[in-house]
């Protein structure tokens, strides 16, 4: 394990959770804080669903579905089958084990505790050593403005399968929101060694975190270097609708576009070896570039990419590239 000072990672769902697992494996227990996007949260069947928080929790606990990257392993579907028998639309499917977590969260929130408290309870029950916190305890919701009208994130992503063309992405409630206490504490930690923007969808997963007032200023004013990992490899998205969104927003589908999107925040950027030809142009943006294999198919891949990320953070600290 690496005895580095604390590291803060901003994460969406599957891609972010994969890197978070790698960081969790190589850092001293307790040194990693993962801030999960909650713009995807929504109410379904009377339950509060936090997809990205759960993706991170399940990955770090080693109980996620290895085939999908989301949901629980060894899952059963009795609850959903009974709903369908009753004629209830089950467009968002909840496995039985997953359902228990949503019920636990909803009961906690209804009792008056915060999302931070419920998430910490779940982290402890799953025996996860790293810190996992929501981006905010306030209600922020990602709204996707499309050619089919305004859609909540889950309506767009799951029910409509990302088919409508995106015109704009909004984060409802962001103007009056605050970062969660754990997020603030991590950002203000004078020992913070680095901030990592995980290879999650920049527009749907990371931008909602950055939309919280004060977050961008806190990141830019921090003495800790900021490193991002590109979710685009060789002109294709590793997972999800990132490439489709970039096309609809008039952006070239490339790691360079992602670097430009984060440009004002970044000290370092990690791209795949297939995109090595872009390294020089990214470096001209004033960003240190590291090239490595970024596709995480196995735990070893996740650990290797995490190690490269930490090595770049250390190098940036030593060279004073902030």
N, C-alpha and C positions, 0 to 999 in steps of 0.2 A: 504494500500500500504506500501511497505517496503522502508524506507528511507536509502537505502544502497548507497554507492558510485557507480560510473559508472561500468557497466558490458558490456563486449564485447562477442558477440556470433558469432561463425563461422558456417554458415549454407549452406546446399544444398537445396533440394526442399521440398517435402511434410513433411518428418519427422522433418527437421530443422524448417520449418515454423510453425509446431504445437507447438514446444517448445518455439519458438520466441513469439508466441501469449501468451503463459502462462507467460513468463517473462514480456512481455509488460503489462499484466494485474496486476502484483503484484509489479512492480517497479515504483518509482516516475517517472512521465512523463519526457522524455528526458534523462533518465539515462541509457537506453539501446541502444547500437549500434549493429546492425546486419550486418555482412559482408557476402554478398551472393556470392556463387561460380559463375563465369562467363565462366568457361571452357566449359559449355554446350551451350553457345551462338552460333548462326549460322545465316546465311542469307537464307531466304526462301521467294520466290515470291517477291524478291527485298526488303524485310523487315528485320530489325535487330531484332531477337527474343532473349530474355533473360529469359529463363524459370524459373530459380531459383530466380532471382530478383523478377519476377512477382508472383511466389508462395508466397514469403514473403510479398510483398506488399498487395496482395489480402487477405491473412490470417489476417494481422494486421488491414486491413480496414474492415474486416468482409464481404467481397464480393466474397470470394472463393466458389467453388463448394463443398459443404459438403460431397457429395457422393464420389468424386474422390480425393479430397484434392488439386487438381490443376485446373486451369481454373476458369471461372467466374460463379457465380450463375445466375439463371434465364437466361441462355444463349440461343441465337438463332443461326441458322446455314444457313441463306439465302446465304451468300457469298460463303460458301463452296459448297452448292448445285448448285449454278450457275457455279462455276468453273467445277464441275463434268459434268454438262450439256454441257459445252464447250469442254469436253474431256481432261481436265487438271488433271494430277495425283495429288490427294489430300491426300497423305500418312501422312502428318502432318496437322492435322485438327485445324483450327483457328475459334473459335466462333466469332460472330459479335462484341460483347463487347470487347473481348480479342483483336481482330483485331485493334480496335481503339487505344489501348495502343501501339501496335507495330508500327502503323503508326505515332503516336505522337513521339515515341522514334526515329524512323528512320528520321523523318523530323528534329528533334533536332540535331542528329548526322551529318546529311548532311549540316546543317547550320554552323557546326564547333564547337559546344559545346561538352563537354566530356560526357561520360556515367555517371560519378558522378553527373554532373549538371542535366541531364535528369532524373536520378533516384530521385534526391532531388526534382525536380519539381513535379514528380508523387507522391512522398511521401506527399508533401504539398497539392496537389489537392485531395488526398485521406484522408486528415486530420489525418494522422498518427503522433502520438507524439514521437515515438521512431525514432532513426536514422537508415536509411537503406542505405548501401553503397555497390557498387561493390567491388570485391576484387582488381581489377585493372582497370585503364582506357586503358591499353594496350590490344592488341588482343592476348589472350591465348586460345588455343583450345585443348580440350581433344581428343586424338587419341587413339582408341582401336585397338591394334594389335591382330588379331584373326586368327584362322585357315582358315578363308575365306578372309584373307587379312586385310589391314589397313582400318578402318572405322572411320568416324567422330562419335562423341558421339551420335548424334541424329539418324544417320544411324543405329548404333548398337542398341540403346535403343528403338527407335520407329519403324523405318522401318523394322529392322530385328528382333525385339522383343527379343533382348538379346540371340538369338539362337546360334550364333557362339561362339566357345570356346575362352576365352581370354588367350592370351599368355603374353601380357605385356600392360601396360597403360602408355601412354606418354602425356606430356603437351607441345604442340608445342608453341614456343614463350616465354616460361617461363624464359629462361636464360637471356633475355634482358628486362624483365618486371620489373615494380615497383609496390608496393602496392598503392592503391588509396589514395588520401590525407586524406580522412576520416578514412581509415584503419590505416594509419600511426599515425594520431592524437589520435585515440583510444588506440593504442599500447603504445604510449609515454606519455599518461596522467598519471601524478604522483599519481592521486587519484583513478586510476583503481582498482576496488575491486576484479575482477576476470575475467577469460577467460573461456568460455564454448564452448566445441566442441559438437555441437548438434548431436542427433542420426540420422545423415544422413549417406549415404554410405561412409565409410572411404576412399575407393579407388577412387571412381568416383566424390565425392563431396567435401570432406575435403582435401584430398591429393593435388588436384590442387591449393587450397589456400595456403597450406604449401609449394608448389613448387616455389612460388615467392621468389626470392633472398632476404634474410634479414628477412623474416617473422619468421622462426624457431628461429633464433638468438634473435630477438626482444621478442618473447614469453618466451624463456628460461632465458633471462636477465631481464625480468620484475619481479617486486616484487609481482605481483598479482598471486594468486594460479590459477592453470589450472584444470578444471574438465571436464570429458567427460561422456556422457550417452551412454550406449551400444545399438546399433541397432539390436543386436542379443538376442533373448529370448528363452531359453530352446532349443538351437540348431537350431533355425529357424530365418530367417530374418523377421522383422516386416513388411517390405514392400520392393519390388524391388528385384534386382538380387544379393544382397550382399552375400547370402549363396552360390549361384551358382559360383560367382567369387572366393570366398574363397576356394571352392572345386577345381576349376581349377588352383588356385595358390598353391595348396597343403597345405592349412591351415585347421586345425580343425574348424568346424563351432561352435564357442562358444564365449561367452563374454570374456573368458580368452584370446583368440586369438586377439580380438580387443584391450584389455588392453595391450598386448605385442606389438601390432602395434604402439600404441601411447606412449609406456612406457617412452621414454626419455623426454616427455613433461608433463606427468601427475603428479599432486599432489593428485587428487581424481578421483574416478570412481564410477558411479552409475549403478547398475545392477538390474535386475528384481528379485522379490522374488522367482521365479521359478529357479533361478540360484544361490541361496544362498550357495549351496555346493561349489561354486567356490570362494567364498569370501576370504577364508584363503589363497588360492594359489595366488590370485591377490594381497593380502596384502603383501605377501612375495616379491613382486616386488618393495616394498617400496611405495605403493599407498594406500591411505586411501579409504576404500570401504563403500558405502552406499547401502543398499538394500531396494527397494520399488517397487510399481507397476509402470512399465514404459510404458505400452501400453496406448496410448492416444486416446480413442474413443470419448471423449466429451471435451467440454471446461473446465469442472471441472477437468477432468483428466490432461489436459495440465497445468492448474493452480497449481494443487497439485504437479506435477513433477517439475515445475518451482520453487515452494516453497522449495522442498527438495534440489534442486540444489543450490539455494541461501543460504540455511541453511548450506550446506556443505562448500560453499565458506567462509562463516562467520567463521565456526569452524576452517577451515584451516588457516585463517588470525590470529585468536586468538592463535592457537597452534604453529604458525610459521613453518608450514610443508613444506614451499617452499624449 
